[in-house]
Amino acid sequence: MPKVIENLRETLLQEARKEMFEEGYQTFNIRQVAARCQVAVGTVYNYFPSKEMLAATIILEDWMKSLRQMKQKTKEETDLETGLEIIYQELLAFEQLYHQIFISSTAIYSKYGSRKRHQKLREQLEQPIKQVVLQTKGETDPFIITFIAENLLGASQERTEFKKLAGILMKILS
């Protein structure tokens, strides 16, 4: 009789995350994840059809966690600049966590359309930005929210200090 492992998907993701950060994306592989979880390699493939999908799932889960953190931390923020800085710091933390993977791996991106992926990230980032702007200004222009999201994404990749962005953002939102 095959062994039944409770919450196997979560265990696979947890061990894969450890493996990916300990060994690096390039050497991270399904075989090692299976060994860590004491399951057959085929069992991992039942949940994730490739290394890239496994890594993408981990990254997506962490991105969704970052978005939740942005929304939670800005939930009752009354200062516009502070709210945007909180969002930006969360964005920077996410980018820093995955920076080495992002720069060393084109495989994750080439398979899943970088333009569509970028658009989706921007749209998701617009939600907490819109929340902060509505809380602090009471109104919002969808184009400005999109513009800010796009620029925060770009600035995070360059690791620009928020102080350099703040003046420009406040002018745009005034």
Rosetta constraint file for C-alpha pairs under 8 A:
AtomPair CA 7 CA 11 HARMONIC 6.28 0.50
AtomPair CA 8 CA 12 HARMONIC 5.99 0.50
AtomPair CA 9 CA 13 HARMONIC 6.23 0.50
AtomPair CA 9 CA 47 HARMONIC 6.87 0.50
AtomPair CA 10 CA 14 HARMONIC 6.05 0.50
AtomPair CA 11 CA 15 HARMONIC 6.10 0.50
AtomPair CA 11 CA 37 HARMONIC 7.12 0.50
AtomPair CA 12 CA 16 HARMONIC 5.87 0.50
AtomPair CA 12 CA 33 HARMONIC 6.87 0.50
AtomPair CA 12 CA 34 HARMONIC 7.72 0.50
AtomPair CA 12 CA 37 HARMONIC 6.63 0.50
AtomPair CA 12 CA 44 HARMONIC 7.29 0.50
AtomPair CA 13 CA 17 HARMONIC 5.96 0.50
AtomPair CA 13 CA 54 HARMONIC 7.47 0.50
AtomPair CA 13 CA 58 HARMONIC 6.50 0.50
AtomPair CA 14 CA 18 HARMONIC 6.44 0.50
AtomPair CA 15 CA 19 HARMONIC 6.12 0.50
AtomPair CA 15 CA 33 HARMONIC 6.24 0.50
AtomPair CA 15 CA 36 HARMONIC 6.58 0.50
AtomPair CA 15 CA 37 HARMONIC 7.04 0.50
AtomPair CA 16 CA 20 HARMONIC 5.92 0.50
AtomPair CA 16 CA 33 HARMONIC 5.49 0.50
AtomPair CA 16 CA 54 HARMONIC 7.69 0.50
AtomPair CA 16 CA 55 HARMONIC 7.81 0.50
AtomPair CA 17 CA 21 HARMONIC 6.25 0.50
AtomPair CA 17 CA 55 HARMONIC 7.84 0.50
AtomPair CA 17 CA 58 HARMONIC 6.62 0.50
AtomPair CA 18 CA 22 HARMONIC 5.92 0.50
AtomPair CA 19 CA 23 HARMONIC 5.67 0.50
AtomPair CA 19 CA 24 HARMONIC 7.39 0.50
AtomPair CA 19 CA 28 HARMONIC 6.17 0.50
AtomPair CA 19 CA 32 HARMONIC 7.66 0.50
AtomPair CA 19 CA 33 HARMONIC 7.00 0.50
AtomPair CA 20 CA 24 HARMONIC 5.00 0.50
AtomPair CA 20 CA 25 HARMONIC 5.28 0.50
AtomPair CA 20 CA 27 HARMONIC 7.99 0.50
AtomPair CA 20 CA 28 HARMONIC 5.34 0.50
AtomPair CA 20 CA 55 HARMONIC 7.92 0.50
AtomPair CA 21 CA 25 HARMONIC 7.32 0.50
AtomPair CA 23 CA 27 HARMONIC 6.05 0.50
AtomPair CA 23 CA 28 HARMONIC 5.98 0.50
AtomPair CA 24 CA 28 HARMONIC 6.01 0.50
AtomPair CA 24 CA 101 HARMONIC 7.47 0.50
AtomPair CA 25 CA 101 HARMONIC 5.95 0.50
AtomPair CA 25 CA 104 HARMONIC 7.70 0.50
AtomPair CA 25 CA 105 HARMONIC 7.40 0.50
AtomPair CA 26 CA 104 HARMONIC 7.62 0.50
AtomPair CA 26 CA 105 HARMONIC 7.56 0.50
AtomPair CA 28 CA 32 HARMONIC 7.17 0.50
AtomPair CA 29 CA 33 HARMONIC 6.60 0.50
AtomPair CA 29 CA 51 HARMONIC 6.23 0.50
AtomPair CA 30 CA 34 HARMONIC 6.13 0.50
AtomPair CA 30 CA 41 HARMONIC 6.67 0.50
AtomPair CA 30 CA 44 HARMONIC 6.96 0.50
AtomPair CA 30 CA 45 HARMONIC 7.93 0.50
AtomPair CA 30 CA 50 HARMONIC 7.75 0.50
AtomPair CA 30 CA 51 HARMONIC 6.12 0.50
AtomPair CA 31 CA 35 HARMONIC 6.27 0.50
AtomPair CA 31 CA 41 HARMONIC 5.69 0.50
AtomPair CA 32 CA 36 HARMONIC 6.21 0.50
AtomPair CA 33 CA 37 HARMONIC 6.31 0.50
AtomPair CA 33 CA 44 HARMONIC 7.82 0.50
AtomPair CA 34 CA 38 HARMONIC 5.84 0.50
AtomPair CA 34 CA 39 HARMONIC 5.14 0.50
AtomPair CA 34 CA 40 HARMONIC 5.89 0.50
AtomPair CA 34 CA 41 HARMONIC 5.30 0.50
AtomPair CA 34 CA 43 HARMONIC 7.72 0.50
AtomPair CA 34 CA 44 HARMONIC 6.31 0.50
AtomPair CA 35 CA 39 HARMONIC 6.36 0.50
AtomPair CA 35 CA 40 HARMONIC 7.58 0.50
AtomPair CA 35 CA 41 HARMONIC 7.93 0.50
AtomPair CA 39 CA 43 HARMONIC 6.40 0.50
AtomPair CA 39 CA 44 HARMONIC 7.58 0.50
AtomPair CA 40 CA 44 HARMONIC 7.08 0.50
AtomPair CA 41 CA 45 HARMONIC 6.61 0.50
AtomPair CA 42 CA 46 HARMONIC 6.24 0.50
AtomPair CA 43 CA 47 HARMONIC 7.01 0.50
AtomPair CA 44 CA 48 HARMONIC 6.09 0.50
AtomPair CA 44 CA 49 HARMONIC 8.00 0.50
AtomPair CA 45 CA 49 HARMONIC 4.90 0.50
AtomPair CA 45 CA 50 HARMONIC 6.78 0.50
AtomPair CA 48 CA 53 HARMONIC 6.00 0.50
AtomPair CA 48 CA 54 HARMONIC 5.55 0.50
AtomPair CA 49 CA 53 HARMONIC 6.53 0.50
AtomPair CA 49 CA 54 HARMONIC 7.72 0.50
AtomPair CA 50 CA 54 HARMONIC 6.32 0.50
AtomPair CA 51 CA 55 HARMONIC 6.16 0.50
AtomPair CA 52 CA 56 HARMONIC 5.94 0.50
AtomPair CA 52 CA 107 HARMONIC 6.85 0.50
AtomPair CA 52 CA 108 HARMONIC 5.41 0.50
AtomPair CA 53 CA 57 HARMONIC 5.99 0.50
AtomPair CA 53 CA 108 HARMONIC 7.64 0.50
AtomPair CA 54 CA 58 HARMONIC 6.43 0.50
AtomPair CA 55 CA 59 HARMONIC 6.20 0.50
AtomPair CA 55 CA 108 HARMONIC 7.69 0.50
AtomPair CA 56 CA 60 HARMONIC 5.96 0.50
AtomPair CA 56 CA 108 HARMONIC 6.65 0.50
AtomPair CA 57 CA 61 HARMONIC 6.14 0.50
AtomPair CA 58 CA 62 HARMONIC 6.34 0.50
AtomPair CA 59 CA 63 HARMONIC 6.08 0.50
AtomPair CA 59 CA 98 HARMONIC 7.87 0.50
AtomPair CA 60 CA 64 HARMONIC 6.12 0.50
AtomPair CA 61 CA 65 HARMONIC 6.22 0.50
AtomPair CA 62 CA 66 HARMONIC 6.18 0.50
AtomPair CA 62 CA 94 HARMONIC 7.63 0.50
AtomPair CA 63 CA 67 HARMONIC 6.27 0.50
AtomPair CA 63 CA 94 HARMONIC 6.99 0.50
AtomPair CA 64 CA 68 HARMONIC 6.25 0.50
AtomPair CA 65 CA 69 HARMONIC 6.20 0.50
AtomPair CA 66 CA 70 HARMONIC 6.20 0.50
AtomPair CA 66 CA 90 HARMONIC 6.28 0.50
AtomPair CA 66 CA 91 HARMONIC 7.25 0.50
AtomPair CA 66 CA 94 HARMONIC 6.87 0.50
AtomPair CA 67 CA 71 HARMONIC 6.30 0.50
AtomPair CA 67 CA 124 HARMONIC 7.64 0.50
AtomPair CA 67 CA 125 HARMONIC 7.18 0.50
AtomPair CA 67 CA 128 HARMONIC 7.43 0.50
AtomPair CA 68 CA 72 HARMONIC 6.02 0.50
AtomPair CA 69 CA 73 HARMONIC 5.85 0.50
AtomPair CA 69 CA 90 HARMONIC 7.44 0.50
AtomPair CA 70 CA 74 HARMONIC 6.11 0.50
AtomPair CA 70 CA 86 HARMONIC 6.83 0.50
AtomPair CA 70 CA 87 HARMONIC 5.25 0.50
AtomPair CA 70 CA 90 HARMONIC 6.47 0.50
AtomPair CA 70 CA 128 HARMONIC 6.32 0.50
AtomPair CA 71 CA 75 HARMONIC 5.69 0.50
AtomPair CA 71 CA 128 HARMONIC 5.33 0.50
AtomPair CA 71 CA 131 HARMONIC 7.71 0.50
AtomPair CA 73 CA 77 HARMONIC 7.73 0.50
AtomPair CA 73 CA 86 HARMONIC 7.19 0.50
AtomPair CA 74 CA 83 HARMONIC 5.65 0.50
AtomPair CA 74 CA 86 HARMONIC 7.06 0.50
AtomPair CA 74 CA 87 HARMONIC 7.72 0.50
AtomPair CA 74 CA 128 HARMONIC 7.67 0.50
AtomPair CA 74 CA 132 HARMONIC 6.56 0.50
AtomPair CA 75 CA 131 HARMONIC 7.78 0.50
AtomPair CA 75 CA 132 HARMONIC 7.66 0.50
AtomPair CA 76 CA 135 HARMONIC 7.67 0.50
AtomPair CA 77 CA 82 HARMONIC 7.53 0.50
AtomPair CA 77 CA 83 HARMONIC 5.92 0.50
AtomPair CA 77 CA 132 HARMONIC 6.96 0.50
AtomPair CA 77 CA 135 HARMONIC 7.32 0.50
AtomPair CA 77 CA 136 HARMONIC 7.59 0.50
AtomPair CA 78 CA 83 HARMONIC 7.55 0.50
AtomPair CA 78 CA 132 HARMONIC 7.85 0.50
AtomPair CA 78 CA 135 HARMONIC 6.49 0.50
AtomPair CA 78 CA 136 HARMONIC 5.27 0.50
AtomPair CA 79 CA 83 HARMONIC 6.12 0.50
AtomPair CA 79 CA 136 HARMONIC 6.16 0.50
AtomPair CA 80 CA 84 HARMONIC 6.25 0.50
AtomPair CA 80 CA 132 HARMONIC 6.45 0.50
AtomPair CA 80 CA 133 HARMONIC 6.44 0.50
AtomPair CA 80 CA 136 HARMONIC 5.59 0.50
AtomPair CA 80 CA 137 HARMONIC 7.74 0.50
AtomPair CA 81 CA 85 HARMONIC 6.11 0.50
AtomPair CA 81 CA 166 HARMONIC 6.71 0.50
AtomPair CA 81 CA 170 HARMONIC 7.08 0.50
AtomPair CA 82 CA 86 HARMONIC 6.19 0.50
AtomPair CA 83 CA 87 HARMONIC 6.44 0.50
AtomPair CA 83 CA 132 HARMONIC 5.96 0.50
AtomPair CA 84 CA 88 HARMONIC 6.11 0.50
AtomPair CA 84 CA 129 HARMONIC 6.77 0.50
AtomPair CA 84 CA 132 HARMONIC 7.20 0.50
AtomPair CA 85 CA 89 HARMONIC 6.00 0.50
AtomPair CA 85 CA 162 HARMONIC 6.55 0.50
AtomPair CA 85 CA 166 HARMONIC 7.98 0.50
AtomPair CA 86 CA 90 HARMONIC 6.35 0.50
AtomPair CA 87 CA 91 HARMONIC 6.24 0.50
AtomPair CA 87 CA 128 HARMONIC 7.33 0.50
AtomPair CA 87 CA 129 HARMONIC 7.39 0.50
AtomPair CA 88 CA 92 HARMONIC 6.09 0.50
AtomPair CA 88 CA 152 HARMONIC 6.63 0.50
AtomPair CA 88 CA 156 HARMONIC 7.45 0.50
AtomPair CA 88 CA 162 HARMONIC 7.33 0.50
AtomPair CA 89 CA 93 HARMONIC 6.14 0.50
AtomPair CA 90 CA 94 HARMONIC 6.28 0.50
AtomPair CA 91 CA 95 HARMONIC 6.19 0.50
AtomPair CA 91 CA 153 HARMONIC 7.63 0.50
AtomPair CA 91 CA 156 HARMONIC 6.68 0.50
AtomPair CA 92 CA 96 HARMONIC 5.96 0.50
AtomPair CA 92 CA 156 HARMONIC 5.41 0.50
AtomPair CA 92 CA 157 HARMONIC 7.90 0.50
AtomPair CA 92 CA 159 HARMONIC 7.02 0.50
AtomPair CA 93 CA 97 HARMONIC 6.13 0.50
AtomPair CA 94 CA 98 HARMONIC 6.49 0.50
AtomPair CA 95 CA 99 HARMONIC 5.47 0.50
AtomPair CA 95 CA 156 HARMONIC 6.92 0.50
AtomPair CA 95 CA 157 HARMONIC 6.95 0.50
AtomPair CA 98 CA 102 HARMONIC 6.01 0.50
AtomPair CA 99 CA 103 HARMONIC 6.20 0.50
AtomPair CA 100 CA 104 HARMONIC 5.89 0.50
AtomPair CA 101 CA 105 HARMONIC 5.64 0.50
AtomPair CA 102 CA 106 HARMONIC 7.35 0.50
AtomPair CA 105 CA 109 HARMONIC 7.66 0.50
AtomPair CA 106 CA 110 HARMONIC 5.83 0.50
AtomPair CA 107 CA 111 HARMONIC 6.30 0.50
AtomPair CA 108 CA 112 HARMONIC 6.80 0.50
AtomPair CA 109 CA 113 HARMONIC 6.15 0.50
AtomPair CA 109 CA 114 HARMONIC 5.53 0.50
AtomPair CA 110 CA 114 HARMONIC 6.61 0.50
AtomPair CA 112 CA 116 HARMONIC 7.92 0.50
AtomPair CA 112 CA 117 HARMONIC 7.11 0.50
AtomPair CA 113 CA 117 HARMONIC 6.12 0.50
AtomPair CA 114 CA 118 HARMONIC 5.89 0.50
AtomPair CA 115 CA 119 HARMONIC 6.19 0.50
AtomPair CA 116 CA 120 HARMONIC 6.17 0.50
AtomPair CA 117 CA 121 HARMONIC 6.22 0.50
AtomPair CA 118 CA 122 HARMONIC 6.16 0.50
AtomPair CA 119 CA 123 HARMONIC 6.14 0.50
AtomPair CA 120 CA 124 HARMONIC 6.16 0.50
AtomPair CA 121 CA 125 HARMONIC 6.09 0.50
AtomPair CA 122 CA 126 HARMONIC 6.14 0.50
AtomPair CA 122 CA 146 HARMONIC 7.25 0.50
AtomPair CA 122 CA 149 HARMONIC 5.73 0.50
AtomPair CA 122 CA 150 HARMONIC 6.04 0.50
AtomPair CA 122 CA 153 HARMONIC 7.33 0.50
AtomPair CA 123 CA 127 HARMONIC 7.06 0.50
AtomPair CA 123 CA 146 HARMONIC 7.41 0.50
AtomPair CA 123 CA 149 HARMONIC 7.79 0.50
AtomPair CA 124 CA 128 HARMONIC 7.95 0.50
AtomPair CA 125 CA 129 HARMONIC 6.67 0.50
AtomPair CA 125 CA 149 HARMONIC 5.96 0.50
AtomPair CA 126 CA 130 HARMONIC 5.87 0.50
AtomPair CA 126 CA 145 HARMONIC 6.03 0.50
AtomPair CA 126 CA 146 HARMONIC 6.18 0.50
AtomPair CA 126 CA 148 HARMONIC 8.00 0.50
AtomPair CA 126 CA 149 HARMONIC 5.59 0.50
AtomPair CA 127 CA 131 HARMONIC 6.22 0.50
AtomPair CA 128 CA 132 HARMONIC 6.28 0.50
AtomPair CA 129 CA 133 HARMONIC 6.20 0.50
AtomPair CA 129 CA 145 HARMONIC 6.64 0.50
AtomPair CA 129 CA 148 HARMONIC 7.97 0.50
AtomPair CA 129 CA 149 HARMONIC 7.28 0.50
AtomPair CA 130 CA 134 HARMONIC 5.99 0.50
AtomPair CA 130 CA 140 HARMONIC 6.97 0.50
AtomPair CA 130 CA 145 HARMONIC 6.24 0.50
AtomPair CA 131 CA 135 HARMONIC 6.14 0.50
AtomPair CA 132 CA 136 HARMONIC 6.11 0.50
AtomPair CA 133 CA 137 HARMONIC 5.54 0.50
AtomPair CA 133 CA 138 HARMONIC 6.91 0.50
AtomPair CA 133 CA 139 HARMONIC 6.96 0.50
AtomPair CA 133 CA 140 HARMONIC 6.44 0.50
AtomPair CA 134 CA 138 HARMONIC 4.39 0.50
AtomPair CA 134 CA 139 HARMONIC 5.20 0.50
AtomPair CA 134 CA 140 HARMONIC 6.16 0.50
AtomPair CA 140 CA 144 HARMONIC 7.65 0.50
AtomPair CA 140 CA 145 HARMONIC 7.36 0.50
AtomPair CA 141 CA 145 HARMONIC 6.43 0.50
AtomPair CA 142 CA 146 HARMONIC 6.24 0.50
AtomPair CA 143 CA 147 HARMONIC 6.05 0.50
AtomPair CA 144 CA 148 HARMONIC 6.08 0.50
AtomPair CA 144 CA 172 HARMONIC 7.57 0.50
AtomPair CA 144 CA 173 HARMONIC 7.69 0.50
AtomPair CA 145 CA 149 HARMONIC 6.17 0.50
AtomPair CA 146 CA 150 HARMONIC 6.11 0.50
AtomPair CA 147 CA 151 HARMONIC 6.24 0.50
AtomPair CA 148 CA 152 HARMONIC 6.04 0.50
AtomPair CA 148 CA 169 HARMONIC 7.30 0.50
AtomPair CA 149 CA 153 HARMONIC 6.20 0.50
AtomPair CA 150 CA 154 HARMONIC 6.35 0.50
AtomPair CA 151 CA 155 HARMONIC 5.94 0.50
AtomPair CA 152 CA 156 HARMONIC 5.98 0.50
AtomPair CA 153 CA 157 HARMONIC 6.53 0.50
AtomPair CA 154 CA 158 HARMONIC 6.60 0.50
AtomPair CA 155 CA 159 HARMONIC 5.85 0.50
AtomPair CA 155 CA 160 HARMONIC 5.21 0.50
AtomPair CA 156 CA 160 HARMONIC 6.17 0.50
AtomPair CA 160 CA 164 HARMONIC 7.10 0.50
AtomPair CA 160 CA 165 HARMONIC 7.76 0.50
AtomPair CA 161 CA 165 HARMONIC 7.07 0.50
AtomPair CA 162 CA 166 HARMONIC 5.95 0.50
AtomPair CA 163 CA 167 HARMONIC 7.27 0.50
AtomPair CA 164 CA 168 HARMONIC 7.75 0.50
AtomPair CA 165 CA 169 HARMONIC 6.11 0.50
AtomPair CA 166 CA 170 HARMONIC 6.03 0.50
AtomPair CA 167 CA 171 HARMONIC 6.29 0.50
AtomPair CA 168 CA 172 HARMONIC 6.25 0.50
AtomPair CA 169 CA 173 HARMONIC 6.18 0.50
AtomPair CA 170 CA 174 HARMONIC 5.97 0.50
